[in-house]
């Protein structure tokens, strides 16, 4: 009995993983899906039929399969053209229908299954992208090259493994600025187009060629570079993450309860305002220019 339960759990996990793979904008051929799921192509086609029975629409383009982007796939949608609220109302009405009705249990099961599977697939897809962001951030901190396996190029409609050195994220964390080793150029790579992310053991070799477009950090941009290292309280660390998301790649936790920001800022007023707004919660460990600027600002306070 336990073995049968384990096999059933593996099937469910494969279905969720398949939804995750198909939900990307990048289509994938059946043989590649079979490799990812560690199964055969016949099983993948069986899973296709299962998903279609649950209301998912799978399309084939240039021998690649993906889920059709339609209202039924948007968050909050549960069954075909029904909204989440309509789905819940219908489910409630069916619960009060006579139990002898032959269609009652069948429709309820479909409503509940489709709602749970689609909600779960959305969460799984988001979790996968979040995991990639965390992995890329760690690679930046350790200054390691990364492989973007099966990266999909929209212009050439093809997939290819790309070795890159990650430099930074776009403001919404949907893409990374990275130096591509093969072309020796800085490029932007969409995170959702990455088939698989692998951190290389090779250290970055082309840091002198890393260039980022001017981005705002703590509300300021510019070509100046002031090296700053801060040790923060947990509260200050969380506030910095929420209020200044562009600073996240430069933040890290050491020994579980020591919180740091370590990087270069283009101007001092923005980060100084953040520090002065949290008295006693931020210590400047490195950054003589910042220390001097803070001292000058403190002198301006009057009692």
Beta strands, then each sheet from edge to edge (+ up, - down):
strand 1: 58-61
strand 2: 64-67
strand 3: 77-79
strand 4: 82-83
strand 5: 144-153
strand 6: 158-169
strand 7: 175-180
strand 8: 185-190
strand 9: 196-203
strand 10: 226-232
strand 11: 251-254
strand 12: 258-265
strand 13: 282-286
sheet 1: 1+ 2-
sheet 2: 3+ 4-
sheet 3: 8+ 7- 6+ 5- 9+
sheet 4: 11+ 12- 10+ 13-
end
